[in-house]
Amino acid sequence: VQLQASGGGLVQTGGSLRLSCAASGIIFSRYVMTWYRQIPGKERELVATINSGLGRKITYADSVKGRFTISRDTAESTLYLQMNSLRPDDTAVYYCHAKWARYEYWGQGTQVTVSS
């Protein structure tokens, strides 16, 4: 199983980035997919979750509502996070996470740095 995150980088305040997480070795459509982020010395924080199935319920952390959009492409087995209006406090390592029943997996993380 592999979750390959990409798309991070350095961007100015107000800019945008699109993160991707390509999944392999799992039946992607079964899994609840989540983006987390972590700043050194702090706990990992949930950013956004998208459920599996037709309903695909989505939840966001209050801090990113209206700025970030999570989506998934089942045909490509890929999770996305569109991040707009980025702020310096969005700076973190972003991780994708997959969970189904007792199975869960983490990606390796991608660094997002927002300069002021």
N, C-alpha and C positions, 0 to 999 in steps of 0.2 A: 504494500500500500504506500502510495506517495501523494502528498499534497504539496504542490510546487507553487509557492507564492511569488509574485513578481509585480513590478509596476511602481515600486517605491522610488524615492529620490528626493532631491532638494528643490523646493519651490518657495516663492515669496508669499507673504500674507495676501490672502484674497485669491490665490491661484487654485488650480485644480490638478488632481491626479486620479488615475483609475487603476485600482489594484485588481489583479487576477489571481485565482487559485485553481490550478489545473489538477484534477483528481484522477488517479489511476489505481487500479486494483480493488475498487469498490463499486457496488451498484449505486451510482451517484444519486439516482432518483429516490432512494430509500432514506437518505441521510438528511437530518437537520443540519444546516450549515450556518456557521457563525464566524464573524470577524471579531477578534479581540485585539487589544493593544496594551503595550506595557512600556512604562518608563523605568529606567534603572532605579532600583531601590523601592519601587512601588509594586502593588499587586496588579496582576493582569486584570484589565477592565473589559467588560463586554461592550462592543460597539454596535453591532447589529446582528440579527438572526433572521433567517428565512427558513420556514418549515418545508418539509417534503410534501408530496401529494398535490392534489388539484387546488386546495385552498391556499397553500403557500403563505400562511400568516407571517407577517413581518413585524418585528419590533426593533426599536432603536433606543440607544441611550439618549437621555434628555439633551446631553451636550452636543449631539450631532443631528438631532431632528431638524429637518428642513434644509440641511446642508449635504448630508450623505444619502446615497441610495444603494441598497443592496439588491442584487439580482442573481439569477442562476440560469445557466443554459444547459438543460439536461442532455441535449444532443452532443454537446461538446464536453460534458462533465466538468464544467467550469463555473466557479463562483466569482462574482465581481463586487467591487465596492467603488462607486463613483463618489469622489470627495470634492466638493466645491466649497468656495469661500473659506479656504483653509486658514487656520490661525496658528500662532506659535504653540499654543497648548495642545494642538493635535500632534505635535512631534512625539513620535514613539516608534517602537517596532510593532508592526501589525502582523498578526497571526491568523491563519484560517484554521477552522476546527470542524470536524465532521463527527456526528453522533447518530447512532441507530441502535436501539436495544442496548446491549452491553458492550457494543463496539464503539470506540472513539479514537480519533486520530488527530494529530497536530501537524501543521505545516512548519516550515523552518523559519518563517518570519521574513518580513521585508521592511527596511528602515524608511520611515517618512520623516523628513526634516523640513519645518516651515520657518523661514527666516522672517524677522520683523523689519 
